[in-house]
Amino acid sequence: MHLQGDMHTHTIASTHAYSTITENCQWAAKYGMKGIAMTDHAMKMPDSPHIWHFVNLGILPRKINGITVLRGIEANVVSDDGELDTSEKLLSGLEWVVASMHSACYTPSTPENHTKSWLKVAQNPQVDVIGHCTTAPFIFDYEKGVKAFKEYGKLVEINESSFACKRSPRRNVVELMKLCKKYEVPVVFDSDCHFCQLIGQTPKVAKIAEELDFPEKLIMNSDWEKIREYVLAKRPNLDI
């Protein structure tokens, strides 16, 4: 599957990643993509950039090597109440917000607590994407969650990196995708790339999609215009 956008990417601002935004865009252009979201880790992650990194994103050109760059963040879910480690003021100044659970920022507890947390995140108007919610430590009620994600207009991420690195068991990925197909919940297939040559590359996720006959119409970033429409519906003044 050819993706026109990769909506979850990292740069050397998150020090467990290895490429610059320029390098990421160079490879995105080589792969024939149209846009990416730059989503370095928010501040509670131990090796995250300083808040000034996010405040200063406006200095970036809209396009780098012909690739549209959405200035975003991967915010950390930090509690059973769905709190994020980022202020509403900061998020309101960004263009793309992925919300994810990481053990370094939110101690795993029970599926009931994780479900409660995701239902609260779903109600946060600043959040665009539910990030890698198939990871093993954070099992939750997928059906209840998917219904809430649809109700509140969130995109559900199917994350190549967490699956490829075995943080997301295959059965979790399959269950989530089946439910998104059943309830017609739009998704994004993301690399979560930490090295430029991996940008937009989701072969393992695409293989499962083929096996499940997952509808391409639900894969938002298979067509950049779908992403553009989604962004502009929430942020009509952006020049993208």
Residue pairs with C-beta under 8 A, 6 or more apart in sequence:
1 189
1 202
1 206
1 209
1 216
1 219
1 222
2 32
2 222
3 33
3 189
3 200
3 202
3 219
3 221
3 222
4 33
4 34
4 35
4 221
4 222
4 223
4 224
4 227
5 33
5 34
5 35
5 36
5 37
5 188
5 200
5 221
5 224
5 227
6 28
6 33
6 36
6 37
6 190
6 191
6 193
6 199
6 200
6 221
7 36
7 37
7 39
7 70
7 96
7 98
7 129
7 155
7 157
7 188
7 190
7 221
7 227
8 37
8 39
8 74
8 98
8 129
8 131
8 157
8 159
8 188
8 190
8 191
8 192
8 193
9 24
9 36
9 37
9 38
9 39
9 190
9 191
9 192
9 193
9 199
10 16
10 17
10 39
10 40
10 41
10 74
10 192
10 193
10 194
11 17
11 19
11 20
11 21
11 24
11 38
11 40
12 18
12 19
12 20
13 40
13 49
13 53
14 40
14 41
14 45
14 47
14 48
14 49
14 194
15 47
16 47
16 194
17 40
17 193
17 194
17 195
18 194
18 195
18 196
19 193
19 194
19 195
19 196
20 196
21 38
21 60
21 64
21 69
22 64
22 65
23 196
24 36
24 38
24 193
24 196
24 199
25 36
25 64
25 65
25 66
25 67
25 69
26 65
26 196
27 196
27 197
27 199
27 200
28 35
28 36
28 65
28 67
28 199
28 200
29 65
29 66
29 67
31 199
31 200
31 201
33 67
33 199
33 200
33 224
34 67
34 68
34 224
35 67
35 68
35 69
35 70
35 224
35 227
35 228
35 240
36 67
36 68
36 69
36 70
36 199
36 200
37 69
37 70
37 72
37 95
37 96
37 98
38 57
38 60
38 69
38 70
38 71
38 72
39 72
39 73
39 74
39 96
39 98
40 48
40 49
40 53
40 54
40 73
40 74
41 47
41 48
41 49
41 73
41 74
41 76
42 48
42 54
42 73
42 74
42 75
42 76
42 84
42 85
42 86
43 49
43 50
43 51
43 85
43 86
44 76
44 78
44 85
44 104
44 105
45 76
45 102
45 104
45 105
46 104
51 90
54 71
54 73
54 90
54 93
54 94
55 90
55 93
57 71
57 94
58 71
60 69
60 71
61 69
62 68
62 69
62 239
62 240
63 69
68 224
68 240
70 95
70 96
70 231
70 240
71 94
71 95
71 96
72 94
72 95
72 96
72 97
72 98
73 86
73 90
73 91
73 94
73 96
73 97
73 98
74 98
74 99
74 100
74 131
75 84
75 85
75 86
75 91
75 97
75 98
75 99
75 100
75 127
76 84
76 85
76 86
76 99
76 100
76 101
76 102
76 105
76 106
77 83
77 84
77 99
77 100
77 101
77 105
77 106
77 117
77 118
77 121
78 84
78 85
78 105
78 106
79 106
79 117
80 109
80 113
80 114
80 116
80 117
81 116
81 117
81 120
82 116
82 117
82 118
82 119
82 120
82 121
82 122
82 123
82 124
83 120
84 91
84 99
84 121
84 124
84 127
85 105
88 126
91 97
91 126
92 126
95 231
95 235
95 238
95 240
96 128
96 129
96 231
97 126
97 127
97 128
97 129
98 127
98 128
98 129
98 131
98 157
99 121
99 124
99 127
99 129
99 130
99 131
100 131
100 132
100 133
101 108
101 114
101 117
101 131
101 132
101 133
101 135
101 137
101 138
103 137
106 117
106 138
108 114
108 137
108 138
111 139
111 140
111 141
112 141
114 138
114 139
114 140
115 140
115 141
115 144
115 145
117 140
118 130
118 133
118 140
118 145
118 148
118 149
119 144
119 145
119 148
121 127
121 130
122 130
122 145
122 148
122 149
122 151
122 152
122 154
123 148
123 152
127 154
128 154
128 155
128 230
128 231
128 234
129 154
129 155
129 156
129 157
129 188
129 190
130 145
130 149
130 154
130 155
130 156
130 157
131 157
131 159
132 157
132 159
132 161
132 162
132 167
132 168
132 192
133 140
133 145
133 156
133 157
133 176
134 158
134 159
134 162
134 163
134 168
134 169
134 172
134 173
134 176
135 162
135 167
135 168
135 172
136 167
136 168
136 169
136 172
139 172
142 172
142 175
142 176
142 179
143 179
146 156
146 176
146 179
146 180
146 183
146 185
147 183
149 155
149 156
149 185
150 183
150 184
150 185
155 186
155 187
155 188
155 220
155 230
156 176
156 180
156 185
156 186
156 187
156 188
157 187
157 188
157 190
158 173
158 176
158 177
158 187
158 188
158 189
158 190
158 202
158 205
158 209
159 168
159 190
159 192
159 205
160 189
160 190
160 191
160 192
160 201
160 202
160 203
160 204
160 205
161 191
161 192
161 193
161 194
161 198
162 168
162 192
163 170
163 173
163 204
163 205
164 204
170 208
173 205
173 208
174 208
174 212
177 187
177 208
177 209
177 212
177 214
178 212
179 185
180 186
180 187
180 214
180 218
181 212
181 214
181 215
181 218
184 215
184 218
185 218
186 218
186 219
186 220
187 218
187 219
187 220
188 219
188 220
188 221
188 227
189 202
189 205
189 206
189 209
189 219
189 221
189 222
190 202
190 221
191 198
191 199
191 200
191 201
191 202
193 199
193 200
193 201
208 214
209 219
216 222
220 226
220 227
220 230
221 227
228 240
231 238
231 240
232 238
232 240
